[in-house]
């Protein structure tokens, strides 16, 4: 995974678009609020066959995720269990946790294939 989340989110639609579309239910939006150096807020949304990844937050997402930049990197690569991160308070999820788990599985698999 890129060291900076901005690079990751800027490239995610191009590099992982198909698998992410498969993982996200139609008309679903997830907001990621990543805190710390290099952090920011990004929205990943599926509308039909389109995947929209943009900086910033939309109103009324189906899922809202908050964690540090470091923990996001560890979660994305599979080095940190989402359940452990939730239990330890390192990850906060409002909404459908299943969506976040499905996205993490896709991202981890894509990163494994790329390395």
C-alpha positions, 0 to 999 in steps of 0.5 A, spaced: 500 500 500 502 507 498 505 510 504 500 516 503 492 514 503 491 520 498 495 516 493 492 510 495 485 513 494 487 516 487 489 510 484 483 505 487 478 506 482 483 504 476 487 498 480 481 495 484 475 498 480 472 491 478 473 487 485 470 493 489 464 494 485 463 486 486 464 487 494 459 493 494 452 493 494 449 497 489 448 505 491 452 504 497 457 509 500 463 508 505 466 514 508 473 513 511 476 519 516 483 517 516 487 521 522 494 523 523 500 525 518 497 524 511 490 523 513 484 526 510 477 524 508 475 520 502 468 517 500 468 510 496 461 509 493 458 505 488 452 507 483 450 502 479 456 500 475 460 506 477 465 506 482 466 513 485 472 515 489 473 522 491 476 526 497 471 529 502 465 526 505 458 525 502 452 526 506 448 520 509 453 514 507 452 507 509 458 506 513 463 511 516 470 509 518 475 512 523 482 510 524 489 512 524 493 513 517 498 507 520 492 503 522 489 503 515 495 501 512 495 495 517 488 493 516 489 494 508 495 489 508 491 484 512 497 485 518 491 488 523 485 484 524 479 489 523 475 485 529 481 486 533 482 493 531 474 494 533 475 491 540 481 495 541 478 502 539 483 503 534 477 502 528 470 505 529 465 503 524 458 506 524 453 503 519 454 496 516 461 493 518 460 487 513 461 492 508 468 494 511 470 487 512 468 486 504 472 492 502 478 490 506 478 483 503 478 486 496 484 491 498 488 485 501 487 481 496 489 486 490 495 488 494 497 481 495 497 480 487 500 486 486 506 484 490 
